[in-house]
Amino acid sequence: MSSVLICFGTRPEWIKVKPVAERLKNVKLLFTGQHPDLLNDIKTDYRINIGNSTNRLDQIISDCLMQFPDDEFEYVLVHGDTVSALACALAAYARGIKIGHIEAGLRSYNLNAPYPEEGYRQMISRIASINFAPTKLSASYLEEEKVAGKIYVVGNSVLDSIKSMQSKTSYSNKVLVTLHRWENHKLMGQWFTALEIIANKHPELEFYIPLHHNPNVQKHKSIFKKVNIIPALSHDKLIELMAESKFIITDSGGLQEEGTFLDKKVIVCRDVTERPEGITSGHLHLCLSPSKLEALLEEINSNYIINVSKTKGCVYGDGDTADKIHKILST
């Protein structure tokens, strides 16, 4: 198999590229440095040193372009929609290296939601040689956009690492909550207030939120008295809590896929989702504003029907994405 460089810089990126890195041969890792504590557990071949700047996004792009390794690779693989994914794709393109985009083709077609990720993801698609789309819908978007690269439907790689948890799913009285996205920062106090009101009205449910470290989230934590604030969880512990929760409240992208894979109802606190397949399957329920959260939760809680996706298959994949990518790159 030809030499491959896999780029990542954040914890969510590593979780999603790890199954691919472990499956491929002759692969090297480039760490772009956003979550430096990852290096405590991961041995990487290259590291980008991100400088200090008043505009961190500009700094990441500049440093990735200037410090990208000069070694020869046939493929550079980037994942998803981070600024470092775009920067490393640009660096590879400038060096004439073929780009493989994992989790390609997700679209909201609203450059402000999610911002800035929607723009980054669209830009990577224009220069990718291979687009590893998670679903038929995401592949169809790429086809409609007439991207130059090849398109393959391979599922979402984040599911590879939680495949064993499907058989351990249960439905307790716990509710997992995660809220952190930039689009919600100005409304975070309202989201938290709505959650606290709901938690007081439903003592039979236990609400748990691993509070994000962003100051725009942390400054509202005093609102919570009934909602349980818990320390940040490792991905394994988060999945364990997700697997036993009755349902999930989140603005995360990955939890929409993981929750659906584990057959959970997921309230998505966003105006739009670039993962609409879960709405069609009955797992995802968009909550457009904090004022609508209570009514939506009441509806889901009082008419809770456990789905049958485990017999039909998950709309986001079946947990063998790394094998499919390996096969494509090996031919």
C-alpha positions in Angstrom: 0.0 0.0 0.0 1.2 3.5 -0.8 2.4 5.8 1.9 -0.3 7.8 3.7 -0.2 10.7 6.1 -3.2 11.2 8.4 -3.7 14.7 9.9 -5.5 15.5 13.1 -5.4 18.0 15.9 -8.4 17.7 18.2 -9.7 14.9 20.4 -12.9 14.3 18.3 -10.7 14.1 15.2 -8.5 11.5 16.7 -11.4 9.4 17.8 -12.7 9.4 14.2 -9.4 8.8 12.4 -8.0 6.3 14.9 -9.8 3.2 13.4 -8.5 4.2 10.0 -4.9 4.7 11.3 -5.0 1.3 13.0 -6.3 -0.4 9.9 -3.9 1.1 7.3 -0.3 0.1 6.7 2.6 2.4 5.9 0.9 5.3 7.6 2.3 8.2 9.5 0.5 10.7 11.8 0.6 14.5 11.7 -0.6 16.3 14.9 -1.7 19.9 14.4 -1.7 20.7 18.0 -5.1 22.1 19.1 -5.5 19.6 22.0 -1.8 19.0 23.1 -2.7 16.6 25.9 -3.5 14.0 23.2 0.3 13.5 22.9 0.3 11.9 26.4 -1.2 8.8 24.8 -0.4 9.0 21.1 2.9 8.7 19.3 3.0 11.0 16.3 5.5 11.4 13.5 5.1 15.1 12.9 3.8 18.0 14.9 2.8 21.5 13.9 3.7 24.1 16.5 0.9 26.7 16.6 2.0 30.2 17.5 0.2 32.8 19.5 -2.0 35.2 17.6 -5.1 37.4 18.2 -6.7 35.4 15.3 -6.1 31.7 16.2 -7.8 30.4 13.0 -5.5 32.4 10.8 -2.5 31.3 12.9 -3.4 27.6 12.5 -3.8 27.9 8.8 -0.5 29.7 8.5 1.5 27.3 10.7 0.1 24.2 9.0 1.0 25.6 5.6 4.5 26.6 6.6 5.4 23.6 8.8 3.9 20.8 6.7 6.4 18.0 6.2 8.4 17.8 3.0 8.4 14.0 2.9 6.8 12.2 0.0 3.3 10.8 0.5 0.8 9.5 -2.1 -2.2 10.4 0.1 -2.9 12.9 2.8 -6.0 12.1 4.8 -8.0 14.8 6.6 -11.2 14.4 8.5 -14.3 16.4 8.7 -14.5 20.2 9.0 -11.8 21.6 11.3 -9.6 24.6 10.4 -6.6 22.3 10.5 -8.2 19.8 8.2 -8.6 22.6 5.6 -5.1 23.9 6.2 -3.5 20.4 5.8 -5.6 19.8 2.7 -4.3 23.1 1.3 -0.8 22.2 2.1 -1.1 18.8 0.4 -2.7 20.4 -2.6 0.1 22.9 -2.9 2.6 20.0 -2.9 0.7 17.9 -5.5 -0.3 15.2 -3.0 -3.6 13.5 -3.4 -6.1 14.3 -0.6 -8.5 11.9 0.9 -11.4 13.6 2.7 -13.0 11.4 5.4 -16.6 12.3 6.4 -17.0 14.3 3.1 -20.2 15.7 1.8 -22.1 16.7 4.9 -24.0 19.9 4.2 -26.3 22.4 5.8 -25.7 24.8 2.9 -25.8 27.6 5.5 -22.3 29.0 5.9 -23.3 30.4 9.4 -24.5 27.1 10.8 -22.4 25.4 11.6 -19.8 28.2 11.5 -17.1 28.0 10.4 -17.2 24.3 9.8 -19.6 24.4 6.9 -17.3 26.6 4.8 -14.2 24.5 5.6 -15.9 21.3 4.7 -17.1 22.6 1.3 -13.7 24.0 0.5 -11.9 20.7 1.2 -14.4 19.0 -1.2 -13.2 21.1 -4.1 -9.6 19.9 -3.9 -10.0 16.3 -2.6 -8.9 13.4 -4.9 -11.1 11.0 -2.9 -14.2 11.8 -1.0 -15.1 9.2 1.7 -18.8 10.1 2.2 -20.6 8.5 5.2 -24.0 8.2 3.5 -25.7 8.1 0.2 -27.2 11.5 0.9 -23.8 13.1 1.5 -22.5 11.4 -1.7 -25.4 12.8 -3.6 -24.5 16.4 -2.5 -21.0 15.9 -3.8 -22.3 14.6 -7.1 -24.6 17.6 -7.5 -21.7 19.9 -6.8 -19.7 18.1 -9.5 -16.6 17.7 -7.3 -13.5 16.5 -9.2 -12.6 13.7 -6.8 -13.9 10.2 -6.7 -16.8 9.5 -4.3 -17.3 6.4 -2.1 -19.9 5.7 0.5 -18.1 4.2 3.5 -20.1 5.1 6.6 -18.8 7.2 9.5 -15.6 6.1 11.1 -16.6 7.2 14.5 -18.9 4.2 14.7 -16.1 1.7 14.2 -14.9 2.4 17.8 -18.3 2.0 19.4 -19.5 -1.1 17.5 -19.2 -3.3 20.6 -21.5 -1.0 22.6 -24.6 -1.7 20.4 -25.3 -4.9 22.3 -25.0 -3.1 25.6 -27.6 -0.4 25.1 -30.2 0.1 27.8 -32.7 2.8 28.7 -32.4 4.2 32.2 -33.7 7.4 33.7 -30.5 9.2 32.8 -30.4 12.0 30.2 -27.0 13.0 28.7 -26.7 16.7 27.9 -23.8 18.4 25.9 -23.9 22.0 24.8 -20.9 24.0 23.6 -21.2 25.1 20.0 -20.3 28.7 19.0 -23.8 29.3 17.5 -25.3 28.7 21.0 -22.9 30.8 23.0 -25.2 33.8 23.0 -28.1 31.7 24.1 -26.3 29.4 26.5 -27.9 31.0 29.6 -31.4 30.4 28.1 -30.6 26.8 27.2 -29.3 26.2 30.7 -32.4 27.9 32.3 -34.7 25.7 30.2 -32.8 22.6 31.2 -33.0 23.5 34.9 -36.8 24.1 34.7 -37.3 20.8 32.9 -35.1 18.9 35.5 -37.2 20.4 38.3 -40.4 19.3 36.6 -39.2 15.8 36.0 -37.5 14.4 39.2 -37.8 10.9 37.8 -35.2 11.9 35.2 -31.5 12.5 36.0 -29.8 15.1 33.8 -26.0 14.9 33.5 -23.9 17.5 31.7 -20.1 17.3 31.3 -19.6 21.0 31.2 -17.4 22.3 28.3 -14.3 24.3 29.3 -15.2 27.3 27.1 -15.7 30.4 29.2 -18.9 31.2 27.4 -20.3 27.9 28.7 -18.7 27.9 32.1 -20.0 31.4 33.1 -23.6 30.1 33.2 -23.0 27.0 35.3 -24.5 28.6 38.5 -27.9 28.2 36.9 -27.8 24.5 37.5 -29.0 23.2 40.8 -31.0 20.1 39.7 -29.0 19.3 36.6 -25.9 17.4 37.6 -22.6 18.9 36.4 -20.0 16.2 36.0 -16.3 16.3 35.1 -15.3 16.0 31.4 -15.5 12.4 30.3 -13.2 10.3 28.2 -14.8 9.2 25.0 -15.2 5.6 26.4 -17.0 6.9 29.5 -19.1 9.3 27.4 -20.3 6.4 25.2 -21.0 4.3 28.3 -23.2 7.1 29.7 -24.8 7.5 26.3 -25.5 3.8 26.0 -27.5 3.7 29.2 -29.3 7.1 28.8 -33.0 7.3 27.9 -32.3 10.0 25.5 -29.7 12.7 24.7 -29.8 16.5 24.4 -26.9 18.0 22.4 -25.6 20.5 19.8 -22.7 18.2 18.9 -22.4 16.6 15.4 -20.7 13.4 16.5 -23.3 12.6 19.2 -26.0 12.8 16.6 -24.3 9.9 14.8 -23.3 8.0 17.9 -26.7 8.4 19.5 -28.5 7.1 16.4 -26.1 4.2 16.2 -26.9 3.3 19.8 -30.7 3.7 19.0 -31.3 6.7 21.1 -33.7 9.6 20.7 -31.5 12.8 20.3 -32.8 16.4 20.8 -30.5 18.5 18.6 -30.3 22.1 19.9 -29.6 23.8 16.6 -31.4 25.5 13.7 -30.2 23.0 11.2 -28.3 19.7 11.1 -25.9 18.6 8.4 -26.8 15.1 9.4 -30.5 15.0 8.4 -30.5 11.2 7.8 -31.2 10.8 11.6 -34.3 12.9 11.3 -35.7 10.6 8.6 -34.9 7.5 10.8 -36.8 9.1 13.7 -33.8 9.5 16.0 -33.0 13.2 15.7 -35.4 15.9 16.7 -34.4 19.5 16.0 -35.0 22.1 18.8 -34.8 25.5 17.2 -34.7 27.6 20.4 -34.6 27.2 24.2 -38.2 28.2 24.4 -39.2 25.0 22.5 -37.1 22.6 24.5 -39.6 21.8 27.2 -42.5 21.0 24.8 -40.2 18.8 22.7 -38.8 16.9 25.6 -42.4 16.4 27.0 -43.4 15.0 23.6 -40.5 12.6 23.4 -40.6 11.5 27.0 -44.3 10.8 27.1 -44.4 9.0 23.8 -41.0 7.2 24.0 -40.8 4.3 21.6 -37.5 2.5 21.3 -36.5 2.2 17.7 -35.6 -0.9 15.8 -32.6 0.5 13.9 -30.4 -2.4 15.1 -32.3 -4.8 12.9 -32.5 -2.3 10.0 -29.0 -0.9 10.2 -27.9 2.6 11.2 -28.3 5.4 8.6 -24.7 6.6 9.4 -23.0 3.3 8.8 -22.4 -0.1 10.2 -19.0 0.3 12.0 -16.7 -1.0 9.2 -15.5 2.3 7.7 -11.8 1.7 8.2 -12.0 -1.6 6.4 -13.7 0.1 3.4 -11.2 2.9 3.3 -8.3 0.4 3.5 -9.7 -1.5 0.6 -10.2 1.6 -1.6 -6.7 2.9 -0.9 -5.2 -0.6 -1.6 -6.6 -0.9 -5.1 
